[in-house]
Amino acid sequence: MGEMAKKVVVLACSGIGKTWGALARETAHELVERVRPGVATTICLPRLVINDPEARRLVLEHPVITLDGCPKACARKSVEVLGRKVEQALETIQFYMAHKDLKPDGVAQLNEAGLKLARVAADELAATVDRLAAGEKT
């Protein structure tokens, strides 16, 4: 995996009460905790929305991947309002479209298919995190 230059911020939407938002959050946690711990990191989207200095610094100083649960793209737009372009913006439905055998369901807690889809999505994002951490563009 080579030497990593930077952390990569994975910013998931808050999509409370929505399956696709829950999938975004679960995918981010899988990526940060299991797939690329120490390389990928995340922050709470509302901290960025309220202009928290630490959240703002993290987003402005590191490559960012956003995971949104719907076309409103709140995570992506929250980064862009700072004048920062995200390196990769994704909607979680893209992962489902590629893995239709894993239909997520649930809002507070995803079903087993949703949890598996989050693991698969995180695994698929690993190469992107590695490239961004190494200073490459997507």
Contacts in CASP RR format, 6 or more apart in sequence:
PFRMAT RR
TARGET T0000
AUTHOR 0000-0000-0000
METHOD contacts of the structure
MODEL  1
MGEMAKKVVVLACSGIGKTWGALARETAHELVERVRPGVATTICLPRLVI
NDPEARRLVLEHPVITLDGCPKACARKSVEVLGRKVEQALETIQFYMAHK
DLKPDGVAQLNEAGLKLARVAADELAATVDRLAAGEKT
1 130 0 8 1.000
2 130 0 8 1.000
2 134 0 8 1.000
3 134 0 8 1.000
4 39 0 8 1.000
4 130 0 8 1.000
4 133 0 8 1.000
4 134 0 8 1.000
5 133 0 8 1.000
5 134 0 8 1.000
5 135 0 8 1.000
6 61 0 8 1.000
6 62 0 8 1.000
6 63 0 8 1.000
6 132 0 8 1.000
6 133 0 8 1.000
6 135 0 8 1.000
7 38 0 8 1.000
7 39 0 8 1.000
7 40 0 8 1.000
7 41 0 8 1.000
7 58 0 8 1.000
7 62 0 8 1.000
7 133 0 8 1.000
8 36 0 8 1.000
8 39 0 8 1.000
8 40 0 8 1.000
8 41 0 8 1.000
8 62 0 8 1.000
8 63 0 8 1.000
8 64 0 8 1.000
8 65 0 8 1.000
8 129 0 8 1.000
8 132 0 8 1.000
8 133 0 8 1.000
9 40 0 8 1.000
9 41 0 8 1.000
9 42 0 8 1.000
9 43 0 8 1.000
9 58 0 8 1.000
9 59 0 8 1.000
9 62 0 8 1.000
9 63 0 8 1.000
9 64 0 8 1.000
9 65 0 8 1.000
10 28 0 8 1.000
10 31 0 8 1.000
10 32 0 8 1.000
10 40 0 8 1.000
10 41 0 8 1.000
10 42 0 8 1.000
10 64 0 8 1.000
10 65 0 8 1.000
10 67 0 8 1.000
10 125 0 8 1.000
10 129 0 8 1.000
11 28 0 8 1.000
11 42 0 8 1.000
11 43 0 8 1.000
11 45 0 8 1.000
11 48 0 8 1.000
11 59 0 8 1.000
11 64 0 8 1.000
11 65 0 8 1.000
11 66 0 8 1.000
11 67 0 8 1.000
11 75 0 8 1.000
11 78 0 8 1.000
11 79 0 8 1.000
11 86 0 8 1.000
12 21 0 8 1.000
12 24 0 8 1.000
12 25 0 8 1.000
12 27 0 8 1.000
12 28 0 8 1.000
12 42 0 8 1.000
12 45 0 8 1.000
12 66 0 8 1.000
12 67 0 8 1.000
12 68 0 8 1.000
12 75 0 8 1.000
13 21 0 8 1.000
13 24 0 8 1.000
13 25 0 8 1.000
13 45 0 8 1.000
13 66 0 8 1.000
13 67 0 8 1.000
13 68 0 8 1.000
13 69 0 8 1.000
13 70 0 8 1.000
13 73 0 8 1.000
13 74 0 8 1.000
13 75 0 8 1.000
14 21 0 8 1.000
14 25 0 8 1.000
14 45 0 8 1.000
14 46 0 8 1.000
14 74 0 8 1.000
15 21 0 8 1.000
15 22 0 8 1.000
15 24 0 8 1.000
15 25 0 8 1.000
15 69 0 8 1.000
15 70 0 8 1.000
15 74 0 8 1.000
16 107 0 8 1.000
17 107 0 8 1.000
17 108 0 8 1.000
18 69 0 8 1.000
18 70 0 8 1.000
18 107 0 8 1.000
19 104 0 8 1.000
19 105 0 8 1.000
19 106 0 8 1.000
19 107 0 8 1.000
19 110 0 8 1.000
20 69 0 8 1.000
20 70 0 8 1.000
20 91 0 8 1.000
20 92 0 8 1.000
20 93 0 8 1.000
20 104 0 8 1.000
21 68 0 8 1.000
21 69 0 8 1.000
21 70 0 8 1.000
21 92 0 8 1.000
22 104 0 8 1.000
22 106 0 8 1.000
22 107 0 8 1.000
22 108 0 8 1.000
22 109 0 8 1.000
22 110 0 8 1.000
23 69 0 8 1.000
23 92 0 8 1.000
23 95 0 8 1.000
23 96 0 8 1.000
23 104 0 8 1.000
23 110 0 8 1.000
23 114 0 8 1.000
23 117 0 8 1.000
23 118 0 8 1.000
23 121 0 8 1.000
24 67 0 8 1.000
24 68 0 8 1.000
24 69 0 8 1.000
24 75 0 8 1.000
24 92 0 8 1.000
26 110 0 8 1.000
26 114 0 8 1.000
26 115 0 8 1.000
26 118 0 8 1.000
27 67 0 8 1.000
27 92 0 8 1.000
27 95 0 8 1.000
27 118 0 8 1.000
27 121 0 8 1.000
27 122 0 8 1.000
27 125 0 8 1.000
28 42 0 8 1.000
28 67 0 8 1.000
29 42 0 8 1.000
29 118 0 8 1.000
30 118 0 8 1.000
30 119 0 8 1.000
30 121 0 8 1.000
30 122 0 8 1.000
31 40 0 8 1.000
31 42 0 8 1.000
31 122 0 8 1.000
31 125 0 8 1.000
31 126 0 8 1.000
31 129 0 8 1.000
32 38 0 8 1.000
32 40 0 8 1.000
32 41 0 8 1.000
32 42 0 8 1.000
34 119 0 8 1.000
34 122 0 8 1.000
35 122 0 8 1.000
35 123 0 8 1.000
35 125 0 8 1.000
35 126 0 8 1.000
35 129 0 8 1.000
36 126 0 8 1.000
36 129 0 8 1.000
36 130 0 8 1.000
36 133 0 8 1.000
39 129 0 8 1.000
39 130 0 8 1.000
39 133 0 8 1.000
40 129 0 8 1.000
41 58 0 8 1.000
41 62 0 8 1.000
43 54 0 8 1.000
43 55 0 8 1.000
43 58 0 8 1.000
43 59 0 8 1.000
44 55 0 8 1.000
45 74 0 8 1.000
45 75 0 8 1.000
45 78 0 8 1.000
47 54 0 8 1.000
47 55 0 8 1.000
48 55 0 8 1.000
48 56 0 8 1.000
48 59 0 8 1.000
48 78 0 8 1.000
48 79 0 8 1.000
48 82 0 8 1.000
49 78 0 8 1.000
56 82 0 8 1.000
59 79 0 8 1.000
59 82 0 8 1.000
59 84 0 8 1.000
60 82 0 8 1.000
60 84 0 8 1.000
63 87 0 8 1.000
63 132 0 8 1.000
63 133 0 8 1.000
63 135 0 8 1.000
64 79 0 8 1.000
64 84 0 8 1.000
64 86 0 8 1.000
64 87 0 8 1.000
65 86 0 8 1.000
65 87 0 8 1.000
65 88 0 8 1.000
65 89 0 8 1.000
65 90 0 8 1.000
65 125 0 8 1.000
65 128 0 8 1.000
65 129 0 8 1.000
65 132 0 8 1.000
66 73 0 8 1.000
66 75 0 8 1.000
66 76 0 8 1.000
66 79 0 8 1.000
66 86 0 8 1.000
66 88 0 8 1.000
66 89 0 8 1.000
66 90 0 8 1.000
67 75 0 8 1.000
67 90 0 8 1.000
67 91 0 8 1.000
67 92 0 8 1.000
68 74 0 8 1.000
68 75 0 8 1.000
68 76 0 8 1.000
68 89 0 8 1.000
68 90 0 8 1.000
68 91 0 8 1.000
68 92 0 8 1.000
69 91 0 8 1.000
69 92 0 8 1.000
69 93 0 8 1.000
70 91 0 8 1.000
71 91 0 8 1.000
73 89 0 8 1.000
73 91 0 8 1.000
75 89 0 8 1.000
76 86 0 8 1.000
76 89 0 8 1.000
79 85 0 8 1.000
79 86 0 8 1.000
80 86 0 8 1.000
87 132 0 8 1.000
87 137 0 8 1.000
87 138 0 8 1.000
88 128 0 8 1.000
88 132 0 8 1.000
88 138 0 8 1.000
92 121 0 8 1.000
95 117 0 8 1.000
95 120 0 8 1.000
95 121 0 8 1.000
95 124 0 8 1.000
96 102 0 8 1.000
96 103 0 8 1.000
96 104 0 8 1.000
96 117 0 8 1.000
99 117 0 8 1.000
99 120 0 8 1.000
101 113 0 8 1.000
102 113 0 8 1.000
102 114 0 8 1.000
102 116 0 8 1.000
102 117 0 8 1.000
102 120 0 8 1.000
103 113 0 8 1.000
103 114 0 8 1.000
104 110 0 8 1.000
104 111 0 8 1.000
104 113 0 8 1.000
104 114 0 8 1.000
104 117 0 8 1.000
104 118 0 8 1.000
105 111 0 8 1.000
105 113 0 8 1.000
105 114 0 8 1.000
110 118 0 8 1.000
128 138 0 8 1.000
131 137 0 8 1.000
131 138 0 8 1.000
132 138 0 8 1.000
END
